């Protein structure tokens, strides 16, 4: 399996490279210290898999993953990061990553994860998987019968759901096949109707309604 490592910390990148050298089936063909470098290497080398950090200079790992999957459907991406928050996990999944492994995972878990994702499977660190199960067991739609949302149109409710899931305007626009400007107008209308100052306040309103 031909692998590109996208990681801006040289010491950690070196550790992963040395680990993969101990195997017979995994080969590091390129290393990138930024999202831009990762995209260039993927275009040039056409690896089987990219080990992708999230926080890197320039283009971050999430955006780099999105661009890679848009151009190269056959290339798999495994996120390798310190970030445990739900937003990072689900954003990575939405843009096409097939796995999400924490940097403090042991060596055997990392190797197994690489092989699983490289063969078309999906994998997540054990604590991430547990939180995913909890997440998907909870309701994630805007409560339509709540009077607080009665003035919203069907489209506005749809966009509010995406806001609550943490999508940016650009992500909402891509998902719904409308322009960024149209999304911005919808968001402004939603905030006005809910009488809140920003999208975080709107998100909290939805979460409170779900709890009630």
Secondary structure, 3 states (H helix, E strand, C coil): CEEEEECCCHHHHHHHHHHHHCCCCCEEEEEECEHHHHHHHHHHHCCCEEEECCCCECCCHHHHHHHHHHHCCCCEEEEEECCCCHHHHHHHHHCCCCEEEECCCCHHHHHHHHHHHHCCCCEECHHHHHHHHHHHCCCCCCCCCCHHHCCCCHHHHHHHHHHHCCCCHHHHHHHHCCCHHHHHHHHHHHHHHHCCCCHHHHHHHHHHHHHC
